[in-house]
Amino acid sequence: MFGKPLYLAVAGASVVSGFTVPDFGQAAVDSGLALAGLNSVAVLGALTNTKGTCNIGNVKVRQEWRTLSVAQRKNFIAATNCLTTKASALASGVAPGAHSLFDDFTYVHMISTNFIHMTKELQKCGYNGNLPYWEWGYDVNSPRNSPVFDGSDTSLGSDGAAIPHAGLILNLPTGSTISFPPGTGGGCVTQGPFSNLTLHLGPVVLPEYGSLNAIFNPNGHLDNPRCLKRDLNPWVAQQWTTFRNTTELILESSNIFEFNTELSSDPRGTNNPMGVHGGGHFTIGGDPGADPFIASNDPAFWLHHAQIDRVYWIWQNLDFQNRQGVNGTNTFLNQPPSASTTVEDLLDVTRSAVLALGVDRIDSIGLLFFVDDPSAGKDSRCHWNQILVPGELKSNSTHSASSSILGL
C-alpha cells in the first residue's frame, strides 16, 4: 500500500466499482490533492478486494521519500551502498563488468529491460523498510532542490556538476524527433551519497547532447569504470511528470491498453511523445539515467519505478474487478513481432531463477511483499510481490537503438 489515507470532501462525484471518486476541481488536480484523494480511494479498493489475513493493521506501506525519517533514509542509503560491496552473483564470464550485486541488477535490466525488485537484497543489507517512491509532482519546478537530489546526507546525492552543454534530441519510434533544453547538471554527481559511486556496465544506448546520435555499445556488459552523472531537468518534469499528468493518466484511462499507452507514450495509441514513465527518467538524465538499458545503475531509478508501481496500483484499485488484464506483447513495440503477454508468462530474472507469475488475478496490494516466503502462494495476498508493471513488458532487447530511447 502507498501512503496514508487522505479523504477529500469535494462536491460532485462518480462511482467506480462501488467507490466514490470525487469530481476534483482544477486547483486540486494541479496541487496534488486530487492525486492524494485517488490514493485514498485506492486504499479502500485494495482493502476491500484483498482476501485472507491482509488488513490495514498488517499490510506494509511504501512511503514517499520525504516522508521517511532521517534514520530510515540513511538506512536505505547504507543498504544500497552495501549492495555495491557485495560480490556479483552472476556466473563467471556472463558480465565481466559486473563487480557487485548492485551491478547484477543493472545487468538483468540491461539484457531484458524487465522491471525487477531488489527489496529482498536491501533487507539482507540491513534495510528494514519497504522500497520508497519518489512523487515527481512535488519537484517539477526544481528537481535539484528535491530532498531526493539536494546533495544532503539524507538524499540520493546531488545533481551532476553544472557543465555547459546542449539539450537532448531524441529519435522517436514514429520517425520524428523531440528536443529538450539542457538540464541543470550534466557532469558527475559531486555531493552527498553516491557521489563516489563507480559505474561499471554500459553505456549501451546513450543519447549524445545536441545530436541525433547516440553512443551505441554492443559490449555494455564489459567493465567501463566511470562516475555517476545526472542532468536534472525541470523542463522535462514540467512537461510530463506534474501532478496533473499523473492524475489525468489515472482518471482518463478506462482500460489497460489506454493506461499502458499513455504511461509509456506508445505511438500506436497516442500522439503524446512522452509519458510519466519516460518523463521521470529524463528528469534524472545523465549517465546512466538517459540510457534505457542501464538506467537502473542510478539508485534514483528504483524510487522512480516505485512511483510507477504506485500509479498503476492507484489506477487498478479504482476499478479492481475490471482492471485485471495486461496489454502488449513480449517485445518492445512488438519489434520483432511476438506473442501477447499473459499473467502466466515466465520472467527470466537471470541471477536467481525463472519466476512464474501464475496468478488467478493481478492483485497489486501485494506489491509490497516477498515471493520467496515459503508459505506464500498465489492467494497469499500479504506476501505475493511480483506484478507486471505496464510499460516494462519488453523482454527482447534486440529492437533498434533508435526506437529504444523511450523504452526505459
Disulfide bonds with the S-S distance in Angstrom:
Cys54-Cys382 2.29
Cys82-Cys125 2.09
Cys188-Cys227 1.95
